């Protein structure tokens, strides 16, 4: 069984310089996941991001910064300044029982041991499986980058926009995003975590494959990785909560801003691509959308 995709779980690897193994050569996306939308008095742009482990510089070439600089408004998933670690942990608290109830004893031991440098087991026990999954992915990303992964491109983009005085409009509140995570059955997320614990090499390969496809600019490969039919069939609630419901909630706001023109939209790539993605939906409603180079 393959693991279902998760938001914020994509990661980056970097190629080492053969002469100096401690240094990492920069990688850049061959064709950015940047789309021009011709609607309203001026075009708008959609950027498909990966939330962890890939820098904004790598994902958005310098020649396209003007598309962001000239935006009337910047739309993002949430305003991260409104989400504190305490709020996130309070939202992730299990209403009853403990996290180790969802795992076999050995799997719980491996999970708690791997995350011990990040969060004590007694604290982890009180939190939902999706929180453990997020912590596990982030730790493995840090390990892939010798403990210092690049700042998430979404956060860099928001800071960049704020420095230039560009208005920022979140598509949802942190509470709404956390509610979507909590709506996923704990058993589904626990299965994801179990597979990551039992097969760390396999999960590492999946992360690397996701990264390579992103850097190759290969949208078809990413659609296959994110929306694998077997995964969708086995974990329908994951896809319903993370993608379908949130896309539907965002769509009226997106259309309003696209119709006014001059919007720059930066959201997780999984929300844009695929048969049920925002790009396909917008095209079906008559919006002219072109991927840029």
Buried (B, 14 or more C-beta within 10 A) or exposed (E): EBBBBBBBBBBBBBEEEEEEEEEBEEBEBEBBBBBBBEBBEEBBBBBBBBBBBBBBBBBBBEEBEEBBEEBBBBBBBBBBEEBEEEEBBEBBEBEEEEBBEBBEEEBBBBBBEBBEEEBEBEEBBBBBBBBBBBBBBBBBBBEBBEEEBBEBBBBBBBBBBEEEEBEBBBBBEBEBBBEBBBEBEBEBBBBBBBBBBBEBEEBBEBBBBBBBBBBEBBBEBBBBBBBBEEBBEBBEBBBBBBBEEBBEEBBEBBBEBBBBBBBBBBBBBBBBBBEBBBBBBBEEEEBEBEBBE
